[in-house]
Structures are given as C-alpha cells and as structure tokens.
Amino acid sequence: MLLSPQAERNWEDLCTVLEDVLDDQSHRQLFALELGSGTGQHVIRFAQKLPFVTWQPSDIKEESRESIKAYIAAINAKTVLQPVHLDAREPWEKWAGIPHNSCDLIIAINLLQYSSFKTAEGVFSGAGQILRSNALLITYGVYAINGTIIPSCNELLDAELRNLNPDWGLPDIDVLRQLAYGNGMRLERMVSHTLFTVWGIGNNYETHTCNVALQIEMEEYYKCLIFRKI
C-alpha cells in the first residue's frame, strides 16, 4: 500500500466538509466518484465516516489502483468499489462506463494543480454530464485568484510545478468558475483555512467570516471549491 503523509493530515478536514454538504441527504444512499484517488487513503476514510455513500475511486496510474485495492481489502470496505482507470481528459463517455446523470458527488483532491488545463476542462465537462441535477463537484487544492497568486510561498509552488511540467500549475478560481458555468454548474461556496467563505455567482465576490459550527483547520492556503449542478 502507498502512503501519503499529506493525505493522513488532511482527510479529517475534508471529511468534515463532506459531512456538512451531504448532511441533508444522509437519509438515502448516494453515489460518489473520486477522480485521481491516488493512494486510496482518502476514499477509505470517507467510506468509514459516510456509510450512506457508495464510492467509486479512480486513477490513471496502475500502482495507485493497486494501492486502493489493498486498502479496500485491508479494512474490508463494503461501500468502496474496485478502482477504475479513468482519464479525465477523455470525453465523459469514456469515464469507465459511468452513466449520464448518475453521480451525487464528484471529488478531486489535489488533482488540478498537477494536471494540464485540458484535464480541468475534462473534469468540468464530464461532471456536467454525469452529475445529477443539484449534485456537487468538489475540488481541493491551492489556487490563483483572478490571475493573482499570493502569498510568495504559493508563487514558489506554482513555479516548482511548472518546472516539473510546463502544463501544470495553480488553477485560477475565476477560470474554474467559468468552466463550471459553461457546463451547467455554479460555484456555490468555498471552504478555506478556518474560514467559511461564500462566493457570489457574478463577477464580484464577497467573503464572509461566519460564526458557524463548521470551523475547519485546513492546511494553510488549501481550499475546497464547491460547485453545484444547476
């Protein structure tokens, strides 16, 4: 089994987000697709905490799929399906046979910054096809905002990613918002480090620090973007 120290650090915070956004649907069985599942640590933890969700992990790498299989076997996970090969750059019809309008949730953790823009386009195009009405796409990672990358450590991260692969780099939230809109979704809200942040649908964004029960100590500068299919 592969082991990611970052996944061990952030799975609980991510699970808190999932519990919050799915709470009103916990009375029924949901179907979720994870894109770029990696080691499998996230999906196994999510399955343990959210028993009303059936999870379909996926990854483009065979070694990752083998690791996911090992985690499933280790805990005898009943609500995690065997991992499938899925390349988000491909049209949704090639997404491992997942039917149109069949998903209640799609989640992509640390995928977009390690991918080309074609992958981002594929994620949103595919999500627009296989998500049910009112279902969610959640992405997690580090982002640029309106073409600006702050603070300097994020600029360094972006430069390091582009040095590894010129097609990689921090995705821009505004660009993702436009991709979502073009595929029948809207950016509903964002959860960031100790903040609950609401983003307007138009060009002007508003940020509010709210006194709510959901207070999440996410890794600094990492954010969850929550998109809803209209």
Solvent accessible surface area in square Angstrom, and as a share of the most:
residue,aa,sasa,rsa
1,M,139,0.62
2,L,71,0.35
3,L,126,0.63
4,S,30,0.19
5,P,90,0.57
6,Q,46,0.20
7,A,6,0.05
8,E,71,0.32
9,R,144,0.53
10,N,1,0.01
11,W,32,0.11
12,E,102,0.46
13,D,29,0.15
14,L,1,0.01
15,C,3,0.02
16,T,47,0.27
17,V,2,0.01
18,L,2,0.01
19,E,70,0.31
20,D,58,0.30
21,V,10,0.06
22,L,0,0.00
23,D,97,0.50
24,D,107,0.56
25,Q,30,0.13
26,S,53,0.34
27,H,152,0.68
28,R,100,0.36
29,Q,105,0.47
30,L,4,0.02
31,F,45,0.19
32,A,0,0.00
33,L,0,0.00
34,E,1,0.00
35,L,3,0.01
36,G,27,0.26
37,S,5,0.03
38,G,25,0.24
39,T,24,0.14
40,G,0,0.00
41,Q,6,0.02
42,H,17,0.07
43,V,0,0.00
44,I,8,0.04
45,R,79,0.29
46,F,0,0.00
47,A,9,0.07
48,Q,100,0.44
49,K,100,0.42
50,L,3,0.01
51,P,89,0.56
52,F,34,0.14
53,V,1,0.00
54,T,33,0.19
55,W,0,0.00
56,Q,15,0.07
57,P,0,0.00
58,S,1,0.00
59,D,11,0.06
60,I,79,0.40
61,K,119,0.50
62,E,117,0.53
63,E,109,0.49
64,S,8,0.05
65,R,45,0.16
66,E,87,0.39
67,S,5,0.03
68,I,0,0.00
69,K,79,0.34
70,A,37,0.28
71,Y,31,0.12
72,I,12,0.06
73,A,79,0.61
74,A,67,0.52
75,I,68,0.35
76,N,96,0.49
77,A,18,0.14
78,K,163,0.69
79,T,34,0.20
80,V,8,0.05
81,L,78,0.39
82,Q,100,0.44
83,P,13,0.08
84,V,41,0.23
85,H,100,0.45
86,L,9,0.05
87,D,21,0.11
88,A,9,0.07
89,R,114,0.42
90,E,68,0.31
91,P,76,0.48
92,W,57,0.20
93,E,113,0.50
94,K,134,0.57
95,W,1,0.00
96,A,47,0.37
97,G,65,0.62
98,I,14,0.07
99,P,86,0.54
100,H,90,0.40
101,N,65,0.33
102,S,17,0.11
103,C,0,0.00
104,D,5,0.02
105,L,1,0.01
106,I,0,0.00
107,I,1,0.00
108,A,1,0.01
109,I,11,0.06
110,N,28,0.14
111,L,34,0.17
112,L,9,0.05
113,Q,4,0.02
114,Y,100,0.38
115,S,14,0.09
116,S,27,0.18
117,F,108,0.45
118,K,124,0.53
119,T,12,0.07
120,A,6,0.04
121,E,74,0.33
122,G,10,0.10
123,V,0,0.00
124,F,0,0.00
125,S,52,0.33
126,G,2,0.01
127,A,0,0.00
128,G,11,0.11
129,Q,68,0.30
130,I,0,0.00
131,L,0,0.00
132,R,100,0.36
133,S,85,0.55
134,N,89,0.46
135,A,6,0.05
136,L,1,0.00
137,L,0,0.00
138,I,1,0.00
139,T,1,0.00
140,Y,4,0.01
141,G,0,0.00
142,V,1,0.01
143,Y,10,0.04
144,A,6,0.05
145,I,54,0.28
146,N,92,0.47
147,G,65,0.62
148,T,72,0.42
149,I,34,0.17
150,I,118,0.60
151,P,48,0.30
152,S,77,0.50
153,C,62,0.37
154,N,9,0.05
155,E,92,0.41
156,L,115,0.57
157,L,44,0.22
158,D,15,0.08
159,A,58,0.45
160,E,105,0.47
161,L,4,0.02
162,R,113,0.41
163,N,130,0.67
164,L,128,0.64
165,N,47,0.24
166,P,112,0.70
167,D,92,0.48
168,W,67,0.24
169,G,7,0.07
170,L,8,0.04
171,P,18,0.11
172,D,22,0.11
173,I,0,0.00
174,D,30,0.16
175,V,59,0.34
176,L,2,0.01
177,R,32,0.12
178,Q,100,0.45
179,L,30,0.15
180,A,0,0.00
181,Y,154,0.58
182,G,63,0.60
183,N,46,0.24
184,G,34,0.33
185,M,0,0.00
186,R,72,0.26
187,L,2,0.01
188,E,35,0.16
189,R,40,0.15
190,M,7,0.03
191,V,2,0.01
192,S,10,0.07
193,H,63,0.28
194,T,45,0.26
195,L,64,0.32
196,F,27,0.11
197,T,1,0.01
198,V,60,0.34
199,W,16,0.05
200,G,25,0.24
201,I,93,0.47
202,G,45,0.43
203,N,127,0.65
204,N,129,0.66
205,Y,47,0.18
206,E,108,0.48
207,T,85,0.49
208,H,85,0.38
209,T,103,0.60
210,C,39,0.23
211,N,164,0.84
212,V,61,0.35
213,A,112,0.87
214,L,23,0.11
215,Q,102,0.45
216,I,7,0.04
217,E,117,0.52
218,M,3,0.01
219,E,39,0.17
220,E,98,0.44
221,Y,76,0.29
222,Y,37,0.14
223,K,33,0.14
224,C,1,0.00
225,L,0,0.00
226,I,0,0.00
227,F,0,0.00
228,R,42,0.15
229,K,29,0.12
230,I,125,0.63
